[in-house]
């Protein structure tokens, strides 16, 4: 097994920039179609996504599109879309190596999330915040940003949120992979894989396999005696490569596949013997193929670096130098950020020249290495200086804010003091005015005192006069009340006398009726005795029926007379009062029979008249008692008796 440390090697974890041209075209077309059909409030997010995907073709155009999306989001007053557009602009300016502007946009994105109810868009803003801190090397702040993004993304379970969570877990796992916390690295690597599977997205699945594999590789490098960790890493890398081959047309970010192939080639180079170089070559060639398709310059350069190292092992110095020269040529058109890779390749050329015995060429290459490394050092120094300056400016701003707050507090206290002094002055002025008013009022009262005393004397005299008049009125009222009591007593006495007369008359009537009944009964008894002596039985039976019928009628009449004798005199008074004293004696008799419960036929028999006459009499009674056509006379009469 070869464990020789090489100068061209560096481990690639992820390249999230280069995308598959075909998949990118399909994705852009789908976004454009969605943009044409989307409602006004959804367009800013789609416009920003289009700008992010297409920045490689035209960076300035992408930034202009993202700024238009931001303007539209502001016009719509959509804080979620505004945060997404700010975060996208921050991402674009990082790609343009304008970190300061990127920080301003991403800070604005984070600020806008406090006013949005869309957790997915807020999650993206915090994801970019964590990513920016990771680029700057602030791992603690980076993880804090990623965890906030994860918390927001968990509130939804759509495809966008699942993709964000996959990327968040990948970033956190990669941060822990370079530290000493293996447990956390594995935890987030597993979370990345689980979320990727839940989403079913090919890019997410590729990222999940890659994260798991790198976790095992990092653990193996900390303890190379645990060979099973390396085997596990390669197993997951192979699953990722197989997934890529099956879903090549669906994978948008194909540079991840080139990075995976390069990592596998590097693993074979570092930890397997030269006899396994065929496997390393196979994966290097895959990395080169995918790297050229995705224009991944660093992947191509590092692939040539590995090929150079194998040539150097075989003492083929010419081929080793050629591979390194090809790698440097690939980086000529790359961004300034690849100077570290250039410097490593130059150091590799110097090493090859030195081993071949060409010290002059080795010195020349080493000088070029120094130039490139100086650029890297200067860039790092500039970045550190900018970071320190930003921290200084931040501290200055915080101090200025603190001073402004202190001044504001002082001004507030001063304002309260002014308010207190003003209030005290107003209160004192009010007291002075009140005192003056009181004295003036007392003086006027003193002047008016004598006039008031005279007025009071006049009022007292008037009050005495009024009291005398009141006493006279009370005396008159008492006399009137006495007169009224006497009149009421006389009226009651007259009413009692009238009732007494009516009662006596009714008693006489009842007595006369009783005598007549007795005489009639005597006659009927005689007739009954004689009918017994009659010659004809039928005549005797007929006379007997007539006698018995009259006797029953007499008994009924007796009972009715007893009932009539129990009628309270107030019943007749109430009837007369209801009829305005228009009822005759016969009318009162009709009412008595009605009260006794007799029907028209029975009343007609008692009075010896036709039933028709009784109906006419009832009609007249309803008119006199002021009853309506539909009112019931019997009920009206009974209600008067009850009343």
C-alpha positions as semicolon CSV with decimal commas, in nm:
position;residue;x (nm);y (nm);z (nm)
1;X;0,000;0,000;0,000
2;X;0,130;0,341;-0,094
3;X;0,078;0,620;0,159
4;X;0,317;0,872;0,009
5;X;0,212;1,235;0,055
6;X;0,183;1,413;-0,277
7;X;0,194;1,778;-0,367
8;X;-0,080;1,775;-0,630
9;X;-0,343;1,606;-0,413
10;X;-0,633;1,782;-0,252
11;X;-0,966;1,627;-0,156
12;X;-1,276;1,764;-0,333
13;X;-1,599;1,756;-0,128
14;X;-1,849;1,940;-0,342
15;X;-1,871;2,177;-0,638
16;X;-2,218;2,329;-0,642
17;X;-2,171;2,552;-0,948
18;X;-2,135;2,363;-1,275
19;X;-2,451;2,202;-1,404
20;X;-2,549;1,959;-1,675
21;X;-2,621;2,158;-1,990
22;X;-2,918;1,946;-2,096
23;X;-3,069;1,929;-1,749
24;X;-3,003;2,299;-1,702
25;X;-3,184;2,381;-2,028
26;X;-3,484;2,173;-1,921
27;X;-3,487;2,337;-1,580
28;X;-3,460;2,688;-1,729
29;X;-3,739;2,611;-1,977
30;X;-3,963;2,486;-1,695
31;X;-3,889;2,800;-1,494
32;X;-3,968;3,024;-1,793
33;X;-4,295;2,840;-1,850
34;X;-4,382;2,872;-1,481
35;X;-4,296;3,244;-1,495
36;X;-4,535;3,304;-1,786
37;X;-4,820;3,128;-1,603
38;X;-4,751;3,234;-1,243
39;X;-4,959;3,499;-1,065
40;X;-4,799;3,833;-0,990
41;X;-4,704;3,751;-0,630
42;X;-4,509;3,434;-0,731
43;X;-4,305;3,585;-1,016
44;X;-4,019;3,744;-0,812
45;X;-3,907;3,405;-0,671
46;X;-3,910;3,241;-1,016
47;X;-3,718;3,536;-1,167
48;X;-3,453;3,512;-0,893
49;X;-3,424;3,135;-0,943
50;X;-3,371;3,189;-1,318
51;X;-3,097;3,442;-1,241
52;X;-2,922;3,198;-1,005
53;X;-2,931;2,910;-1,254
54;X;-2,812;3,114;-1,553
55;X;-2,532;3,319;-1,398
56;X;-2,252;3,116;-1,563
57;X;-2,360;3,224;-1,911
58;X;-2,390;3,595;-1,828
59;X;-2,319;3,710;-1,472
60;X;-2,420;4,076;-1,528
61;X;-2,747;3,975;-1,687
62;X;-2,818;3,739;-1,399
63;X;-2,755;4,016;-1,145
64;X;-2,984;4,256;-1,337
65;X;-3,258;3,993;-1,345
66;X;-3,223;3,929;-0,971
67;X;-3,241;4,305;-0,902
68;X;-3,559;4,332;-1,112
69;X;-3,703;4,042;-0,915
70;X;-3,614;4,222;-0,592
71;X;-3,787;4,541;-0,713
72;X;-4,101;4,345;-0,803
73;X;-4,104;4,173;-0,463
74;X;-4,078;4,509;-0,288
75;X;-4,363;4,650;-0,498
76;X;-4,574;4,348;-0,403
77;X;-4,480;4,409;-0,036
78;X;-4,393;4,038;-0,008
79;X;-4,124;4,004;0,259
80;X;-4,069;3,633;0,186
81;X;-3,998;3,693;-0,184
82;X;-3,787;3,997;-0,089
83;X;-3,571;3,781;0,141
84;X;-3,530;3,518;-0,133
85;X;-3,421;3,781;-0,389
86;X;-3,174;3,939;-0,145
87;X;-3,023;3,595;-0,070
88;X;-2,994;3,518;-0,443
89;X;-2,810;3,845;-0,506
90;X;-2,575;3,763;-0,219
91;X;-2,503;3,424;-0,378
92;X;-2,434;3,586;-0,717
93;X;-2,195;3,845;-0,573
94;X;-2,000;3,570;-0,392
95;X;-1,953;3,402;-0,733
96;X;-1,833;3,739;-0,862
97;X;-1,577;3,762;-0,577
98;X;-1,752;4,065;-0,426
99;X;-1,789;3,937;-0,074
100;X;-1,866;4,272;0,086
101;X;-2,169;4,336;-0,135
102;X;-2,277;3,975;-0,086
103;X;-2,275;4,022;0,291
104;X;-2,495;4,332;0,265
105;X;-2,752;4,153;0,052
106;X;-2,757;3,839;0,269
107;X;-2,789;4,048;0,589
108;X;-3,085;4,225;0,427
109;X;-3,233;3,887;0,339
110;X;-3,208;3,769;0,699
111;X;-3,363;4,092;0,822
112;X;-3,658;4,054;0,582
113;X;-3,738;3,705;0,718
114;X;-3,867;3,854;1,044
115;X;-4,176;3,983;0,860
116;X;-4,265;3,683;0,642
117;X;-4,499;3,392;0,702
118;X;-4,337;3,172;0,433
119;X;-4,092;2,941;0,615
120;X;-3,942;2,795;0,295
121;X;-3,831;3,135;0,161
122;X;-3,705;3,238;0,504
123;X;-3,513;2,909;0,525
124;X;-3,331;2,987;0,200
125;X;-3,219;3,327;0,335
126;X;-3,074;3,167;0,650
127;X;-2,916;2,887;0,442
128;X;-2,725;3,149;0,244
129;X;-2,629;3,322;0,569
130;X;-2,475;2,999;0,700
131;X;-2,311;2,932;0,363
132;X;-2,153;3,279;0,357
133;X;-2,011;3,232;0,708
134;X;-1,874;2,892;0,597
135;X;-1,701;3,060;0,300
136;X;-1,552;3,312;0,542
137;X;-1,435;3,031;0,774
138;X;-1,663;3,124;1,066
139;X;-1,783;2,773;1,142
140;X;-1,975;2,854;1,460
141;X;-2,174;3,132;1,294
142;X;-2,216;2,912;0,989
143;X;-2,368;2,624;1,188
144;X;-2,596;2,868;1,374
145;X;-2,727;2,997;1,041
146;X;-2,776;2,646;0,904
147;X;-2,965;2,532;1,215
148;X;-3,198;2,833;1,188
149;X;-3,256;2,746;0,821
150;X;-3,329;2,383;0,918
151;X;-3,581;2,492;1,181
152;X;-3,771;2,698;0,923
153;X;-3,752;2,432;0,649
154;X;-3,903;2,169;0,882
155;X;-4,227;2,370;0,897
156;X;-4,308;2,255;0,543
157;X;-4,262;1,921;0,368
158;X;-4,262;2,027;0,002
159;X;-3,987;1,960;-0,252
160;X;-3,823;2,300;-0,202
161;X;-3,798;2,260;0,176
162;X;-3,665;1,903;0,148
163;X;-3,394;2,017;-0,097
164;X;-3,293;2,297;0,140
165;X;-3,273;2,055;0,432
166;X;-3,060;1,811;0,230
167;X;-2,815;2,089;0,146
168;X;-2,816;2,220;0,506
169;X;-2,730;1,877;0,650
170;X;-2,457;1,832;0,388
171;X;-2,293;2,163;0,479
172;X;-2,308;2,095;0,855
173;X;-2,168;1,743;0,806
174;X;-1,880;1,879;0,594
175;X;-1,796;2,134;0,866
176;X;-1,782;1,862;1,132
177;X;-1,589;1,633;0,893
178;X;-1,281;1,856;0,921
179;X;-1,311;1,876;1,298
180;X;-1,297;1,615;1,569
181;X;-1,670;1,563;1,633
182;X;-1,725;1,236;1,445
183;X;-2,064;1,167;1,607
184;X;-2,217;1,493;1,490
185;X;-2,066;1,448;1,145
186;X;-2,233;1,107;1,114
187;X;-2,559;1,239;1,259
188;X;-2,593;1,510;0,995
189;X;-2,464;1,285;0,715
190;X;-2,740;1,034;0,796
191;X;-2,995;1,318;0,815
192;X;-2,876;1,436;0,473
193;X;-2,925;1,089;0,324
194;X;-3,266;1,037;0,489
195;X;-3,399;1,374;0,370
196;X;-3,262;1,313;0,019
197;X;-3,447;0,980;0,001
198;X;-3,765;1,146;0,127
199;X;-3,744;1,404;-0,153
200;X;-3,677;1,146;-0,427
201;X;-3,475;1,407;-0,618
202;X;-3,170;1,274;-0,809
203;X;-2,945;1,569;-0,714
204;X;-3,040;1,534;-0,348
205;X;-2,977;1,159;-0,354
206;X;-2,635;1,214;-0,516
207;X;-2,551;1,469;-0,247
208;X;-2,669;1,233;0,028
209;X;-2,449;0,944;-0,089
210;X;-2,156;1,182;-0,128
211;X;-2,196;1,317;0,227
212;X;-2,217;0,970;0,383
213;X;-1,912;0,853;0,187
214;X;-1,706;1,156;0,287
215;X;-1,801;1,101;0,651
216;X;-1,655;0,750;0,646
217;X;-1,346;0,875;0,460
218;X;-1,284;1,151;0,717
219;X;-1,316;0,898;1,001
220;X;-1,074;0,664;0,823
221;X;-0,814;0,937;0,778
222;X;-0,821;0,998;1,154
223;X;-0,751;0,628;1,214
224;X;-0,616;0,453;0,902
225;X;-0,600;0,123;1,088
226;X;-0,980;0,096;1,054
227;X;-0,982;-0,021;0,695
228;X;-1,356;-0,093;0,707
229;X;-1,423;0,280;0,714
230;X;-1,244;0,324;0,381
231;X;-1,438;0,031;0,234
232;X;-1,766;0,186;0,352
233;X;-1,665;0,520;0,199
234;X;-1,591;0,362;-0,139
235;X;-1,916;0,160;-0,124
236;X;-2,124;0,477;-0,085
237;X;-1,919;0,653;-0,355
238;X;-1,997;0,361;-0,591
239;X;-2,369;0,389;-0,511
240;X;-2,348;0,759;-0,594
241;X;-2,174;0,688;-0,928
242;X;-2,431;0,418;-1,016
243;X;-2,714;0,657;-0,927
244;X;-2,558;0,919;-1,154
245;X;-2,530;0,673;-1,444
246;X;-2,897;0,571;-1,408
247;X;-3,027;0,929;-1,378
248;X;-2,769;1,121;-1,583
249;X;-3,030;1,320;-1,773
250;X;-3,213;1,417;-1,452
251;X;-2,907;1,537;-1,256
252;X;-2,881;1,914;-1,268
253;X;-2,554;1,964;-1,076
254;X;-2,332;1,708;-1,247
255;X;-2,011;1,856;-1,106
256;X;-2,095;1,660;-0,790
257;X;-2,050;1,339;-0,993
258;X;-1,708;1,457;-1,118
259;X;-1,606;1,539;-0,761
260;X;-1,718;1,193;-0,646
261;X;-1,516;1,023;-0,921
262;X;-1,210;1,236;-0,834
263;X;-1,241;1,149;-0,463
264;X;-1,256;0,779;-0,545
265;X;-0,948;0,807;-0,769
266;X;-0,766;0,994;-0,493
267;X;-0,864;0,723;-0,239
268;X;-0,716;0,453;-0,462
269;X;-0,402;0,664;-0,517
270;X;-0,342;0,734;-0,146
271;X;-0,445;0,408;0,019
272;X;-0,411;0,132;-0,242
273;X;-0,099;-0,016;-0,403
274;X;0,011;0,070;-0,756
275;X;-0,141;-0,255;-0,877
276;X;-0,483;-0,095;-0,824
277;X;-0,403;0,196;-1,057
278;X;-0,652;0,068;-1,317
279;X;-0,937;0,149;-1,078
280;X;-0,783;0,488;-1,011
281;X;-0,746;0,555;-1,386
282;X;-1,109;0,454;-1,445
283;X;-1,239;0,704;-1,194
284;X;-0,992;0,975;-1,306
285;X;-1,117;0,937;-1,661
286;X;-1,479;0,965;-1,536
287;X;-1,387;1,279;-1,344
288;X;-1,219;1,426;-1,654
289;X;-1,517;1,341;-1,876
290;X;-1,776;1,490;-1,644
291;X;-1,545;1,781;-1,557
292;X;-1,509;1,878;-1,923
293;X;-1,886;1,853;-1,973
294;X;-1,950;2,079;-1,675
295;X;-1,643;2,302;-1,727
296;X;-1,513;2,214;-1,379
297;X;-1,157;2,347;-1,418
298;X;-1,033;2,250;-1,073
299;X;-1,161;1,893;-1,106
300;X;-0,979;1,860;-1,441
301;X;-0,657;2,008;-1,299
302;X;-0,660;1,778;-0,997
303;X;-0,734;1,478;-1,216
304;X;-0,417;1,556;-1,412
305;X;-0,239;1,594;-1,078
306;X;-0,329;1,236;-0,981
307;X;-0,219;1,105;-1,323
308;X;0,108;1,294;-1,276
309;X;0,163;1,131;-0,938
310;X;0,118;0,782;-1,090
311;X;0,366;0,871;-1,369
312;X;0,610;0,997;-1,105
313;X;0,582;0,665;-0,919
314;X;0,682;0,491;-1,243
315;X;0,976;0,734;-1,282
316;X;0,825;0,863;-1,608
317;X;0,923;1,227;-1,542
318;X;0,830;1,350;-1,889
319;X;0,472;1,222;-1,869
320;X;0,439;1,349;-1,513
321;X;0,544;1,697;-1,627
322;X;0,307;1,686;-1,924
323;X;0,010;1,599;-1,701
324;X;0,091;1,888;-1,468
325;X;0,132;2,129;-1,758
326;X;-0,211;2,024;-1,890
327;X;-0,358;2,094;-1,549
328;X;-0,204;2,441;-1,537
329;X;-0,327;2,508;-1,892
330;X;-0,682;2,421;-1,785
331;X;-0,663;2,684;-1,508
332;X;-0,556;2,972;-1,732
333;X;-0,913;3,077;-1,800
334;X;-1,034;3,001;-1,449
335;X;-1,122;3,258;-1,183
336;X;-0,851;3,401;-0,952
337;X;-0,977;3,174;-0,674
338;X;-0,789;2,876;-0,821
339;X;-0,444;3,022;-0,747
340;X;-0,400;2,770;-0,464
341;X;-0,446;2,483;-0,711
342;X;-0,203;2,653;-0,954
343;X;0,055;2,687;-0,681
344;X;0,021;2,317;-0,592
345;X;0,062;2,215;-0,956
346;X;0,371;2,438;-0,983
347;X;0,511;2,279;-0,670
348;X;0,444;1,942;-0,832
349;X;0,640;2,049;-1,144
350;X;0,930;2,162;-0,926
351;X;0,924;1,824;-0,749
352;X;0,924;1,637;-1,083
353;X;1,214;1,848;-1,218
354;X;1,407;1,797;-0,896
355;X;1,362;1,418;-0,904
356;X;1,464;1,412;-1,272
357;X;1,787;1,594;-1,183
358;X;1,704;1,922;-1,363
359;X;1,767;2,165;-1,079
360;X;1,749;2,474;-1,301
361;X;1,401;2,386;-1,419
362;X;1,308;2,289;-1,065
363;X;1,418;2,634;-0,942
364;X;1,220;2,806;-1,218
365;X;0,908;2,610;-1,132
366;X;0,959;2,679;-0,763
367;X;0,977;3,053;-0,834
368;X;0,647;3,033;-1,023
369;X;0,506;2,835;-0,732
370;X;0,621;3,118;-0,502
371;X;0,446;3,374;-0,723
372;X;0,116;3,182;-0,722
373;X;0,140;3,104;-0,351
374;X;0,217;3,468;-0,281
375;X;-0,105;3,555;-0,461
376;X;-0,288;3,304;-0,247
377;X;-0,121;3,441;0,064
378;X;-0,198;3,799;-0,041
379;X;-0,557;3,703;-0,113
380;X;-0,586;3,533;0,224
381;X;-0,416;3,827;0,391
382;X;-0,647;4,066;0,208
383;X;-0,945;3,857;0,310
384;X;-0,825;3,853;0,671
385;X;-0,759;4,227;0,654
386;X;-1,104;4,289;0,509
387;X;-1,255;4,068;0,774
388;X;-1,067;4,250;1,049
389;X;-1,165;4,582;0,896
390;X;-1,525;4,471;0,877
391;X;-1,511;4,355;1,238
392;X;-1,352;4,689;1,332
393;X;-1,619;4,876;1,138
394;X;-1,880;4,657;1,301
395;X;-1,742;4,737;1,644
396;X;-1,728;5,104;1,550
397;X;-2,088;5,090;1,434
398;X;-2,190;4,914;1,753
399;X;-2,002;5,174;1,959
400;X;-2,162;5,450;1,755
401;X;-2,502;5,290;1,805
402;X;-2,430;5,262;2,178
403;X;-2,328;5,630;2,188
404;X;-2,638;5,727;1,994
405;X;-2,850;5,523;2,232
406;X;-2,682;5,688;2,529
407;X;-2,738;6,027;2,371
408;X;-3,098;5,935;2,298
409;X;-3,142;5,822;2,659
410;X;-2,982;6,146;2,778
411;X;-3,205;6,350;2,548
412;X;-3,503;6,152;2,669
413;X;-3,413;6,222;3,031
414;X;-3,354;6,587;2,943
415;X;-3,693;6,599;2,772
416;X;-3,854;6,447;3,079
417;X;-3,680;6,712;3,291
418;X;-3,811;6,987;3,063
419;X;-4,156;6,835;3,081
420;X;-4,138;6,819;3,462
421;X;-4,021;7,184;3,484
422;X;-4,292;7,293;3,240
423;X;-4,555;7,099;3,430
424;X;-4,443;7,250;3,762
425;X;-4,454;7,598;3,607
426;X;-4,804;7,539;3,473
427;X;-4,921;7,407;3,810
428;X;-4,771;7,711;3,988
429;X;-4,938;7,947;3,741
430;X;-5,270;7,767;3,793
431;X;-5,232;7,800;4,171
432;X;-5,157;8,175;4,140
433;X;-5,456;8,227;3,913
434;X;-5,673;8,025;4,150
435;X;-5,554;8,235;4,446
436;X;-5,626;8,560;4,261
437;X;-5,963;8,429;4,152
438;X;-6,045;8,324;4,508
439;X;-5,954;8,668;4,647
440;X;-6,153;8,844;4,377
441;X;-6,448;8,617;4,446
442;X;-6,424;8,684;4,821
443;X;-6,423;9,060;4,759
444;X;-6,730;9,036;4,537
445;X;-6,904;8,815;4,790
446;X;-6,830;9,070;5,065
447;X;-6,982;9,348;4,855
448;X;-7,287;9,140;4,774
449;X;-7,337;9,019;5,131
450;X;-7,565;9,305;5,241
451;X;-7,772;9,275;4,924
452;X;-7,805;8,903;4,982
453;X;-7,921;8,961;5,340
454;X;-8,194;9,192;5,213
455;X;-8,290;8,943;4,950
456;X;-8,296;8,669;5,213
457;X;-8,531;8,879;5,428
458;X;-8,765;8,924;5,132
459;X;-8,744;8,556;5,054
460;X;-8,822;8,473;5,419
461;X;-9,133;8,689;5,405
462;X;-9,240;8,524;5,081
463;X;-9,177;8,182;5,231
464;X;-9,396;8,264;5,534
465;X;-9,670;8,387;5,302
466;X;-9,638;8,073;5,093
467;X;-9,660;7,859;5,408
468;X;-9,982;8,036;5,512
469;X;-10,130;7,977;5,168
470;X;-10,017;7,613;5,187
471;X;-10,194;7,571;5,521
472;X;-10,511;7,721;5,375
473;X;-10,495;7,487;5,078
474;X;-10,439;7,187;5,307
475;X;-10,746;7,289;5,513
476;X;-10,958;7,316;5,198
477;X;-10,828;6,979;5,082
478;X;-10,922;6,820;5,416
479;X;-11,275;6,966;5,395
480;X;-11,311;6,835;5,038
481;X;-11,193;6,489;5,147
482;X;-11,449;6,487;5,433
483;X;-11,727;6,587;5,191
484;X;-11,621;6,313;4,949
485;X;-11,622;6,056;5,228
486;X;-11,976;6,160;5,328
487;X;-12,096;6,137;4,966
488;X;-11,930;5,798;4,921
489;X;-12,094;5,674;5,242
490;X;-12,434;5,795;5,121
491;X;-12,381;5,626;4,780
492;X;-12,285;5,300;4,946
493;X;-12,590;5,318;5,176
494;X;-12,820;5,384;4,878
495;X;-12,663;5,094;4,691
496;X;-12,715;4,864;4,990
497;X;-13,080;4,976;5,018
498;X;-13,127;4,905;4,646
499;X;-12,971;4,563;4,683
500;X;-13,193;4,497;4,983
501;X;-13,502;4,594;4,784
502;X;-13,402;4,367;4,498
503;X;-13,331;4,082;4,737
504;X;-13,672;4,122;4,906
505;X;-13,842;4,133;4,564
506;X;-13,665;3,816;4,455
507;X;-13,764;3,647;4,782
508;X;-14,127;3,746;4,726
509;X;-14,113;3,614;4,374
510;X;-13,965;3,291;4,491
511;X;-14,231;3,260;4,769
512;X;-14,512;3,324;4,523
513;X;-14,370;3,066;4,285
514;X;-14,343;2,816;4,570
515;X;-14,708;2,870;4,674
516;X;-14,827;2,824;4,322
517;X;-14,627;2,507;4,296
518;X;-14,780;2,374;4,617
519;X;-15,136;2,449;4,497
520;X;-15,059;2,289;4,161
521;X;-14,914;1,985;4,331
522;X;-15,230;1,945;4,543
523;X;-15,442;1,957;4,227
524;X;-15,215;1,709;4,055
525;X;-15,235;1,470;4,350
526;X;-15,616;1,482;4,334
527;X;-15,601;1,415;3,962
528;X;-15,370;1,123;4,027
529;X;-15,618;0,971;4,278
530;X;-15,909;1,016;4,041
531;X;-15,710;0,863;3,754
532;X;-15,691;0,552;3,961
533;X;-16,072;0,535;3,961
534;X;-16,096;0,597;3,583
535;X;-16,251;0,331;3,365
536;X;-15,996;0,352;3,085
537;X;-15,642;0,226;3,176
538;X;-15,482;0,418;2,892
539;X;-15,637;0,745;3,008
540;X;-15,521;0,672;3,358
541;X;-15,166;0,602;3,240
542;X;-15,163;0,920;3,030
543;X;-15,285;1,130;3,322
544;X;-15,022;0,964;3,541
545;X;-14,741;1,047;3,294
546;X;-14,852;1,411;3,278
547;X;-14,863;1,430;3,658
548;X;-14,520;1,267;3,698
549;X;-14,372;1,489;3,432
550;X;-14,504;1,802;3,603
551;X;-14,375;1,678;3,936
552;X;-14,025;1,630;3,789
553;X;-14,042;1,975;3,635
554;X;-14,148;2,116;3,969
555;X;-13,856;1,950;4,142
556;X;-13,621;2,090;3,878
557;X;-13,777;2,432;3,913
558;X;-13,735;2,407;4,289
559;X;-13,367;2,329;4,246
560;X;-13,331;2,613;3,997
561;X;-13,507;2,853;4,231
562;X;-13,270;2,750;4,506
563;X;-12,977;2,814;4,269
564;X;-13,127;3,147;4,163
565;X;-13,167;3,243;4,527
566;X;-12,792;3,193;4,569
567;X;-12,698;3,435;4,291
568;X;-12,515;3,732;4,441
569;X;-12,690;4,068;4,390
570;X;-12,366;4,208;4,249
571;X;-12,424;3,985;3,940
572;X;-12,725;4,193;3,835
573;X;-12,538;4,517;3,912
574;X;-12,248;4,408;3,693
575;X;-12,491;4,319;3,410
576;X;-12,661;4,657;3,430
577;X;-12,327;4,835;3,444
578;X;-12,211;4,644;3,137
579;X;-12,535;4,729;2,952
580;X;-12,550;5,092;3,074
581;X;-12,868;5,008;3,283
582;X;-13,061;4,914;2,966
583;X;-13,162;4,561;3,077
584;X;-13,529;4,487;3,157
585;X;-13,652;4,244;3,421
586;X;-13,707;3,987;3,144
587;X;-13,350;4,042;3,021
588;X;-13,221;3,978;3,372
589;X;-13,434;3,665;3,389
590;X;-13,284;3,542;3,061
591;X;-12,934;3,602;3,200
592;X;-13,025;3,412;3,518
593;X;-13,142;3,111;3,317
594;X;-12,823;3,125;3,108
595;X;-12,618;3,136;3,428
596;X;-12,814;2,834;3,555
597;X;-12,702;2,642;3,245
598;X;-13,041;2,612;3,063
599;X;-13,039;2,592;2,686
600;X;-13,278;2,783;2,454
601;X;-13,537;2,504;2,448
602;X;-13,549;2,474;2,826
603;X;-13,576;2,852;2,867
604;X;-13,861;2,859;2,611
605;X;-14,045;2,584;2,804
606;X;-14,000;2,774;3,128
607;X;-14,128;3,100;2,983
608;X;-14,393;2,942;2,759
609;X;-14,263;3,097;2,437
610;X;-14,118;2,974;2,107
611;X;-13,740;2,898;2,082
612;X;-13,725;3,153;1,804
613;X;-13,820;3,423;2,052
614;X;-13,539;3,310;2,280
615;X;-13,288;3,343;1,991
616;X;-13,410;3,697;1,921
617;X;-13,385;3,778;2,290
618;X;-13,024;3,647;2,297
619;X;-12,941;3,865;1,994
620;X;-13,076;4,176;2,175
621;X;-12,886;4,080;2,491
622;X;-12,553;4,061;2,293
623;X;-12,618;4,411;2,155
624;X;-12,703;4,554;2,498
625;X;-12,396;4,387;2,654
626;X;-12,180;4,532;2,371
627;X;-12,066;4,193;2,246
628;X;-11,938;4,128;1,895
629;X;-12,110;3,900;1,649
630;X;-11,861;3,617;1,709
631;X;-11,861;3,650;2,092
632;X;-12,032;3,376;2,303
633;X;-12,318;3,513;2,516
634;X;-12,312;3,222;2,763
635;X;-11,939;3,266;2,832
636;X;-11,980;3,644;2,868
637;X;-12,262;3,604;3,126
638;X;-12,067;3,343;3,326
639;X;-11,753;3,560;3,322
640;X;-11,956;3,852;3,469
641;X;-12,081;3,628;3,752
642;X;-11,725;3,509;3,827
643;X;-11,596;3,864;3,820
